[in-house]
Amino acid sequence: MLKLAVVLLLLAIIGSLFSGLFFLYRDQASGQRMAKALTWRIGLSIMLFLLLLAGFRFGLIPGYTQ
């Protein structure tokens, strides 16, 4: 379940990144939509980071042991 959530979030982050690139070329004068797409990317990246931290904290992601 955690793997699926991570993959979906990564796909959403990449989609948002390409959306920002598309709006960069389409809207030459105004970067409003590009800024919104990149803001979504930042929010999704933070959500992914927090999800990975929570997964490690609750034992869903094993730690490194020697």
Secondary structure in CASP SS format (residue, H / E / C, confidence):
PFRMAT SS
TARGET T0000
AUTHOR 0000-0000-0000
METHOD secondary structure of the structure
MODEL  1
M C 1.00
L H 1.00
K H 1.00
L H 1.00
A H 1.00
V H 1.00
V H 1.00
L H 1.00
L H 1.00
L H 1.00
L H 1.00
A H 1.00
I H 1.00
I H 1.00
G H 1.00
S H 1.00
L H 1.00
F H 1.00
S H 1.00
G H 1.00
L H 1.00
F H 1.00
F H 1.00
L H 1.00
Y H 1.00
R H 1.00
D C 1.00
Q C 1.00
A C 1.00
S C 1.00
G C 1.00
Q H 1.00
R H 1.00
M H 1.00
A H 1.00
K H 1.00
A H 1.00
L H 1.00
T H 1.00
W H 1.00
R H 1.00
I H 1.00
G H 1.00
L H 1.00
S H 1.00
I H 1.00
M H 1.00
L H 1.00
F H 1.00
L H 1.00
L H 1.00
L H 1.00
L H 1.00
A H 1.00
G H 1.00
F H 1.00
R H 1.00
F C 1.00
G C 1.00
L C 1.00
I C 1.00
P C 1.00
G C 1.00
Y C 1.00
T C 1.00
Q C 1.00
END
